[in-house]
Amino acid sequence: MSTFELSYFEIPGRAEATKLLFLHSGVPHEIKDVKWTEWEKVQMTAPFGQLPYIVETKEDGSKFILGESHAIERYIARKYGYLGKDLQEAAFLDSICDNGNAMTEKFFTRFDLEGEAKEKAAENFLQVVLPKYIKYQEEILSKNGNNGFYLRDEFTLAEFLNAQMIRIVNAYSGEELFSSSKSPALWKMVQNVQNHPGFASYIKNNDVKLKEYSKVFLK
Ligand SMILES: N[C@@H](CCC(=O)N[C@@H](CS)C(=O)NCC(=O)O)C(=O)O
């Protein structure tokens, strides 16, 4: 069996879904939290000069290095059975992930801006992006019986990715933008993930980090 190293900054961000895939599948892995002081050195080996990236060591000792968070997520999800049972299900789950990623990217837009542009980006997120994401995601979840899963009652990449992005958006906005009353079907999906016994200690630690790093975004 392959073993993996995942390198990312300590902050909850682009590596969340991959971490949950590793935990849920039980694949041997090591998380390497890269400190800012180490970044200059690590950057020289990081594909595209960015984090996250993974190093897979195969049974024969050969290595496979992969960058870009979504390529990593899909590689691990496909390899260990978290993208449905056929191409169509994989494409359906991909679309849910892409939709979650687009929502998250738009949430973070404001942090690269200043003044009026920042306010406009925040307003656009609240008034356009967020309601649209909630509306369509709620519809998809309710078509599957409103059980907090996108497909049957299976954990896939789509639950891990969207749940962690929702937890991040709530924490880094300092508001309950998602909740049992505002987005009930999505909230049930988040609960499925965060209450899964196999994630208990990860989520406990993740909550502490979200609280700590939310200070960076809320200042
Ligand atoms: N499209 C890339 C974006 C990666 C990215 O922006 N990584 C940031 C951390 S979240 C980074 O490495 N920043 C340090 C730098 O670019 O010097 C992905 O999804 O992996």
The ligand as an ORCA input file, in Angstrom:
! r2SCAN-3c Opt
* xyz 0 1
  N      -4.633     26.697     -6.951
  C      -3.787     26.338     -5.860
  C      -3.592     27.544     -4.963
  C      -2.566     27.230     -3.910
  C      -2.285     28.406     -3.011
  O      -2.693     29.570     -3.259
  N      -1.570     28.122     -1.936
  C      -1.194     29.137     -0.991
  C      -1.608     28.743      0.424
  S      -3.351     28.632      0.586
  C       0.315     29.272     -1.003
  O       1.037     28.318     -1.257
  N       0.799     30.476     -0.674
  C       2.179     30.759     -0.575
  C       2.772     31.331     -1.818
  O       2.112     31.309     -2.877
  O       3.921     31.802     -1.724
  C      -4.393     25.135     -5.094
  O      -5.637     25.027     -5.069
  O      -3.627     24.312     -4.547
*
